C-alpha cells in the first residue's frame, strides 16, 4: 500500500479508502490510485483484513450431490446471494453419508466460515452445538435439522406435492397407483410417501404395500421393481415417481420393456414424477415441480439475515410445489384386457 500511495502521490489512508470502497475520495484521485494498483499488481491482504474484522466473508454449503441438477440450481442461487453480499462460497457433497456431512461441516468451520447452509444426510446434529456457541450461523435446506440442533430450515411441501400428484392420477380414473420413492430414512422420501397415502385415504382408496417400493434410484433395482409391478396379477395403471432420478430410471426401464421411452407405450400407463428434469417437457412427462433456485435463494437470504444480527426465534419456511401437466399424468386407465394385449 505504501508503494501504491507513493506511485499515485496520495496518502496511505487514501489508498485504504479506495481499496475498501470507502467514501471520501474524489473520482480523479480514485482513478489515479486504481491505475497505480493495476500497474504495480497490488492485491489486498484478505488474511490481515479477516484478523482485523473478525469475519471471513465466506460461507459453506453442504449438499447431497453436486452433479444432481436439482442441487446445481440450488448452488447457483446460493452463489449469487453470496456474491451479492461480498462473500466467497465453499461447496461440498455429502453423498448421503452422515459421517461425510459432519466432516465437511467441521472442515468449513475450521476455516472459520461465517455461516453454513446444510442439506443434511444425517439425523443427529448435536455436533454443531460448539460451533453455534462460537458464533457460526446455520440454515438447513430441503430437509430439517436432526436431533440435538435447533436451527432455521427452508423446505419444500413434499407431502402436499405428492398428495397433489396422486390426486391428479385419481381424478383421471386411476385406482391402482404405484409409488416408487427414495430411501424411507430420507425426510423428503418419507414425506412424499405420507402425501401419497393421504391422497389415497381422501379418495377412499386402500393403501396397498405391494404397490409401494422405496430405495435408492439404481437402474437395476428400479427396472426389477417396475417389472414385478407390471407383471403382477392386478398391476398398477399409474405410477407416482418419488424424485427426478427415479422418474428417469422408470423411463429407461419402460424403454427396455416396450422399446419406446414413453410411459404410454406400456399399455396406457400413466406417470407423474416428483421434481422436474431436463427434457421432461419434450417427453411429455407430467411432474410435481419444486423450485430449487428459490429454495437456495430463500435459505441464503435467511442466513445473511442471521449474519446481520437477526436474533428472532428459529424459522421453518415451507415452499409450495406446483403440478405441471404435460400428458403422461392425464392418461385414463385402460381395461385390463387392453393392457394385456398391448
Backbone torsions as a table, in degrees:
resi	resn	phi	psi	omega
1	UNK	NA	-34.5	175.8
2	UNK	-61.8	-40.7	178.7
3	UNK	-63.5	-42.0	179.4
4	UNK	-64.4	-43.4	-179.7
5	UNK	-61.3	-41.9	179.6
6	UNK	-65.8	-43.1	-178.4
7	UNK	-66.1	-34.7	-177.9
8	UNK	-90.2	-11.1	-178.8
9	UNK	69.7	38.4	-179.5
10	UNK	-130.3	173.0	177.5
11	UNK	-77.6	157.0	179.3
12	UNK	-58.5	-38.5	-179.5
13	UNK	-62.9	-34.0	178.4
14	UNK	-64.7	-42.4	176.9
15	UNK	-61.3	-42.7	179.8
16	UNK	-60.0	-42.5	179.8
17	UNK	-64.9	-39.8	179.8
18	UNK	-67.3	-46.0	-178.0
19	UNK	-62.0	-37.1	-176.4
20	UNK	-97.6	11.4	177.1
21	UNK	55.9	40.2	177.5
22	UNK	-91.6	153.7	179.5
23	UNK	-74.4	172.6	174.7
24	UNK	103.2	7.0	178.8
25	UNK	-123.2	125.7	-179.8
26	UNK	-71.9	162.2	-171.3
27	UNK	-62.2	-39.0	-178.2
28	UNK	-64.1	-46.5	179.9
29	UNK	-66.0	-41.3	179.8
30	UNK	-61.7	-40.3	178.5
31	UNK	-64.3	-38.1	179.4
32	UNK	-66.0	-40.4	178.3
33	UNK	-65.5	-44.8	179.6
34	UNK	-61.2	-38.3	178.9
35	UNK	-64.1	-40.4	178.4
36	UNK	-66.6	-38.8	178.2
37	UNK	-60.5	-46.3	-179.4
38	UNK	-65.8	-41.1	-177.4
39	UNK	-65.8	-38.3	-176.6
40	UNK	-90.9	-9.7	-179.6
41	UNK	69.7	32.1	-178.8
42	UNK	-70.4	138.7	172.3
43	UNK	-130.2	136.4	-179.5
44	UNK	-63.6	142.8	177.6
45	UNK	-86.3	94.7	-177.3
46	UNK	-67.9	-27.9	178.8
47	UNK	-62.2	-44.6	178.0
48	UNK	-65.6	-38.8	179.7
49	UNK	-63.2	-40.5	179.1
50	UNK	-62.8	-45.0	179.6
51	UNK	-60.6	-37.6	-177.9
52	UNK	-72.7	-40.8	-174.3
53	UNK	-94.0	-18.1	-179.6
54	UNK	77.5	8.9	178.2
55	UNK	-127.9	146.7	-177.7
56	UNK	-99.4	-6.7	-177.4
57	UNK	53.0	44.2	177.9
58	UNK	-145.4	150.7	174.4
59	UNK	-133.0	157.0	178.9
60	UNK	-111.3	143.9	177.7
61	UNK	-127.9	121.1	176.9
62	UNK	-112.6	119.6	-178.9
63	UNK	-120.7	-178.4	179.0
64	UNK	-77.1	-53.6	-174.0
65	UNK	-153.3	116.8	-177.6
66	UNK	-64.6	-20.7	-179.0
67	UNK	-82.0	-14.5	-179.1
68	UNK	-74.2	130.1	-177.1
69	UNK	-59.8	-35.2	178.2
70	UNK	-58.6	-47.6	-177.7
71	UNK	-76.4	-24.9	175.2
72	UNK	-61.7	-43.2	177.9
73	UNK	-65.6	-39.0	178.6
74	UNK	-64.0	-44.6	-179.8
75	UNK	-59.3	-46.0	-177.8
76	UNK	-60.3	-41.0	179.9
77	UNK	-64.8	-41.9	178.7
78	UNK	-66.9	-40.5	179.5
79	UNK	-62.1	-42.9	178.3
80	UNK	-60.6	-42.7	179.0
81	UNK	-65.6	-40.5	179.5
82	UNK	-62.9	-45.3	178.8
83	UNK	-61.5	-39.3	178.8
84	UNK	-60.3	-33.7	-179.1
85	UNK	-95.6	11.5	178.0
86	UNK	69.5	31.2	-177.2
87	UNK	-113.8	153.2	173.4
88	UNK	-95.8	141.2	-179.3
89	UNK	-109.4	128.4	171.3
90	UNK	-104.9	134.2	-176.4
91	UNK	-129.2	141.6	175.8
92	UNK	-146.6	156.5	-178.9
93	UNK	-107.2	131.4	178.7
94	UNK	-85.2	-21.6	-177.5
95	UNK	56.6	36.9	179.8
96	UNK	58.4	30.3	-179.9
97	UNK	-114.1	115.5	-175.9
98	UNK	-61.8	-39.0	179.8
99	UNK	-66.5	-40.1	178.7
100	UNK	-66.6	-39.0	176.3
101	UNK	-57.9	-49.2	-178.9
102	UNK	-60.9	-43.8	-179.9
103	UNK	-61.6	-42.2	179.7
104	UNK	-65.2	-46.4	-179.3
105	UNK	-60.3	-46.2	-178.3
106	UNK	-70.0	-30.0	175.2
107	UNK	-66.2	-41.4	176.7
108	UNK	-64.7	-41.1	179.5
109	UNK	-64.5	-37.6	178.8
110	UNK	-63.4	-27.0	176.5
111	UNK	-89.4	8.5	172.9
112	UNK	60.1	43.5	171.0
113	UNK	-61.4	153.7	-179.5
114	UNK	-77.4	-30.6	-177.7
115	UNK	-157.4	170.1	-176.0
116	UNK	-135.2	143.6	165.4
117	UNK	-118.8	125.0	-171.4
118	UNK	-125.7	125.4	165.3
119	UNK	-96.2	101.7	-167.2
120	UNK	-73.7	142.6	172.2
121	UNK	-102.6	-29.7	-178.2
122	UNK	-94.7	174.1	-178.5
123	UNK	-116.6	6.2	179.1
124	UNK	-132.2	115.6	-178.2
125	UNK	-119.7	27.1	175.7
126	UNK	-63.2	-22.4	-179.5
127	UNK	-64.0	-14.1	-179.4
128	UNK	-83.3	-12.4	-175.9
129	UNK	-53.6	-48.7	178.7
130	UNK	-62.3	-32.7	179.9
131	UNK	-70.0	-39.0	176.8
132	UNK	-63.5	-40.5	178.9
133	UNK	-64.0	-29.5	179.2
134	UNK	-80.8	-5.2	176.2
135	UNK	107.9	-1.3	178.2
136	UNK	-68.4	138.3	174.9
137	UNK	-105.7	147.5	-178.8
138	UNK	-144.0	144.4	173.0
139	UNK	-129.2	133.1	177.1
140	UNK	-95.0	139.5	-177.0
141	UNK	-124.8	142.1	176.5
142	UNK	75.3	-36.2	178.8
143	UNK	-138.1	148.5	-178.5
144	UNK	-78.0	164.4	175.7
145	UNK	-67.1	156.1	179.0
146	UNK	-89.9	-160.9	-175.9
147	UNK	-61.6	148.8	174.8
148	UNK	77.5	16.1	-176.1
149	UNK	-146.7	128.1	173.4
150	UNK	-115.4	112.7	-176.6
151	UNK	-152.5	162.8	176.9
152	UNK	-62.8	150.4	177.4
153	UNK	-142.7	138.5	174.7
154	UNK	-120.5	117.0	-173.8
155	UNK	-124.0	169.4	169.2
156	UNK	-103.7	157.7	-179.8
157	UNK	-78.6	78.3	-175.8
158	UNK	-65.4	-47.6	-179.5
159	UNK	-64.5	-43.5	-179.8
160	UNK	-63.9	-39.0	179.0
161	UNK	-65.2	-44.5	178.8
162	UNK	-66.9	-36.2	177.4
163	UNK	-62.8	-43.2	178.9
164	UNK	-64.4	-44.9	-180.0
165	UNK	-62.3	-42.3	178.9
166	UNK	-68.0	-43.2	178.9
167	UNK	-61.8	-33.8	178.6
168	UNK	-63.9	-42.4	177.9
169	UNK	-67.3	-39.6	178.0
170	UNK	-62.7	-41.0	-179.9
171	UNK	-63.0	-22.8	178.4
172	UNK	-96.4	16.6	169.9
173	UNK	99.0	1.2	-176.2
174	UNK	-83.4	136.4	177.5
175	UNK	-122.1	-18.2	176.5
176	UNK	-112.0	93.7	-174.7
177	UNK	-116.5	119.7	178.1
178	UNK	-89.8	148.4	176.6
179	UNK	-120.1	119.9	175.9
180	UNK	-112.1	103.6	-174.1
181	UNK	-117.1	179.8	178.7
182	UNK	-78.4	-172.3	-179.5
183	UNK	-60.2	131.7	-176.3
184	UNK	-64.5	-15.6	178.6
185	UNK	-77.1	-15.2	179.5
186	UNK	-83.1	131.9	-175.6
187	UNK	-53.8	-48.4	-176.2
188	UNK	-63.3	-40.2	179.6
189	UNK	-65.0	-44.0	179.7
190	UNK	-63.8	-39.2	179.4
191	UNK	-67.6	-37.5	179.9
192	UNK	-70.2	-35.8	173.8
193	UNK	-62.8	-40.6	179.1
194	UNK	-61.8	-43.1	178.8
195	UNK	-64.1	-39.6	176.7
196	UNK	-59.0	-46.8	-179.5
197	UNK	-66.2	-36.6	178.3
198	UNK	-62.7	-41.7	-179.7
199	UNK	-65.6	-40.8	177.1
200	UNK	-61.8	-46.4	-178.9
201	UNK	-62.3	-41.1	-179.3
202	UNK	-63.7	-29.2	-179.7
203	UNK	-92.2	1.0	-179.2
204	UNK	74.0	23.5	-179.6
205	UNK	-99.1	143.8	-179.4
206	UNK	-74.1	151.7	174.2
207	UNK	-89.3	120.6	-177.9
208	UNK	-111.6	110.6	-179.7
209	UNK	-60.9	-24.5	179.4
210	UNK	-69.3	-14.2	178.8
211	UNK	-98.5	3.8	-176.4
212	UNK	-114.9	127.3	177.7
213	UNK	-129.2	126.1	-179.1
214	UNK	-124.0	137.4	177.7
215	UNK	161.8	177.4	179.2
216	UNK	-63.9	145.1	-177.3
217	UNK	-79.1	55.9	178.6
218	UNK	-80.3	136.4	-176.5
219	UNK	-52.1	-50.1	-178.6
220	UNK	-61.6	-40.1	-178.2
221	UNK	-66.6	-46.1	-179.3
222	UNK	-62.2	-43.1	179.2
223	UNK	-61.0	-44.2	-179.8
224	UNK	-65.7	-42.1	179.7
225	UNK	-64.7	-41.4	-179.2
226	UNK	-66.9	-41.9	177.5
227	UNK	-59.9	-44.1	179.3
228	UNK	-61.5	-43.4	-178.3
229	UNK	-64.8	-44.6	-173.5
230	UNK	-77.1	-17.8	179.3
231	UNK	-102.4	7.5	177.7
232	UNK	-70.0	159.0	179.8
233	UNK	-58.1	-37.0	178.2
234	UNK	-124.1	78.3	-172.0
235	UNK	-72.2	160.8	175.8
236	UNK	-70.0	153.6	173.7
237	UNK	-101.9	-7.5	-178.4
238	UNK	-149.2	155.7	179.1
239	UNK	-127.3	140.3	167.5
240	UNK	-114.1	115.1	179.2
241	UNK	-89.1	134.7	-171.8
242	UNK	-80.2	-11.5	177.5
243	UNK	-163.4	170.2	-174.6
244	UNK	-62.5	-41.1	-178.3
245	UNK	-67.2	-35.6	176.5
246	UNK	-66.1	-39.5	177.4
247	UNK	-58.4	-46.2	-179.8
248	UNK	-62.2	-42.1	-179.9
249	UNK	-68.7	-32.1	174.8
250	UNK	-63.2	-44.3	179.7
251	UNK	-63.5	-39.3	177.4
252	UNK	-64.0	-43.2	-179.7
253	UNK	-65.2	-39.9	178.2
254	UNK	-65.5	-37.4	177.7
255	UNK	-62.6	-38.6	179.3
256	UNK	-68.9	-36.9	-177.4
257	UNK	-77.4	-33.9	-170.6
258	UNK	-116.5	-14.2	-178.5
259	UNK	85.4	6.1	178.7
260	UNK	-143.5	135.4	-178.6
261	UNK	-78.7	59.6	-174.4
262	UNK	-145.8	125.2	179.9
263	UNK	-58.7	-32.1	-178.1
264	UNK	-65.4	-22.3	-179.4
265	UNK	-67.1	-22.7	-179.9
266	UNK	-87.0	60.5	174.1
267	UNK	63.7	39.2	177.4
268	UNK	77.6	17.2	179.7
269	UNK	-59.8	128.3	178.5
270	UNK	-91.8	150.6	-176.7
271	UNK	-143.8	130.6	169.4
272	UNK	-124.3	127.7	179.4
273	UNK	-104.3	145.8	173.7
274	UNK	-95.2	120.0	-173.8
275	UNK	96.6	133.2	173.3
276	UNK	-81.1	160.9	179.5
277	UNK	-153.1	162.3	-177.2
278	UNK	-60.8	134.3	-180.0
279	UNK	76.7	1.7	178.1
280	UNK	-60.8	-34.2	179.2
281	UNK	-68.2	-40.6	179.9
282	UNK	-69.4	-32.3	179.4
283	UNK	-83.2	-8.1	179.4
284	UNK	71.6	36.8	-177.1
285	UNK	-94.5	119.4	175.1
286	UNK	-70.8	134.5	-177.3
287	UNK	-136.4	157.3	164.3
288	UNK	-96.8	109.4	-171.6
289	UNK	-94.1	133.4	167.6
290	UNK	-95.9	175.2	176.2
291	UNK	-125.5	85.6	-176.2
292	UNK	-62.3	-31.7	178.2
293	UNK	-64.9	-43.7	178.0
294	UNK	-65.3	-37.5	177.8
295	UNK	-59.4	-48.8	179.5
296	UNK	-65.1	-42.1	-179.2
297	UNK	-64.2	-42.1	-179.9
298	UNK	-66.2	-42.4	178.7
299	UNK	-63.4	-42.5	-179.7
300	UNK	-66.1	-43.1	179.0
301	UNK	-60.5	-41.7	179.6
302	UNK	-65.9	-40.3	178.5
303	UNK	-62.7	-45.0	-178.8
304	UNK	-69.8	-26.6	171.5
305	UNK	-63.9	-43.0	178.3
306	UNK	-64.3	-40.7	-179.9
307	UNK	-67.3	-24.0	179.1
308	UNK	-85.7	-1.1	174.5
309	UNK	115.4	3.6	178.9
310	UNK	-66.0	120.8	-177.1
311	UNK	-116.8	19.0	179.5
312	UNK	-65.6	168.1	-179.3
313	UNK	-58.1	152.2	-179.8
314	UNK	-58.0	147.9	-175.2
315	UNK	-118.5	150.5	173.2
316	UNK	-127.3	107.0	-177.2
317	UNK	-103.4	130.2	-179.8
318	UNK	-117.5	121.4	-177.2
319	UNK	-95.2	140.8	-177.7
320	UNK	-72.9	153.3	171.1
321	UNK	-104.9	172.6	176.9
322	UNK	-143.4	143.1	177.6
323	UNK	-83.7	131.4	178.5
324	UNK	-117.9	96.2	-179.7
325	UNK	-73.4	130.2	-179.7
326	UNK	-135.3	0.5	177.0
327	UNK	127.7	-44.3	-174.5
328	UNK	-69.4	-26.7	-179.0
329	UNK	-93.9	2.6	-176.1
330	UNK	-109.1	6.1	179.8
331	UNK	-77.5	131.8	174.8
332	UNK	-75.8	159.2	178.6
333	UNK	-71.3	140.4	174.6
334	UNK	-87.4	151.5	173.2
335	UNK	-57.3	152.1	-176.0
336	UNK	-56.6	-39.3	-178.5
337	UNK	-64.0	-36.4	179.6
338	UNK	-70.8	-37.7	178.8
339	UNK	-66.2	-38.5	-180.0
340	UNK	-66.2	-41.1	-179.4
341	UNK	-66.5	-34.9	-178.0
342	UNK	-78.1	NA	NA
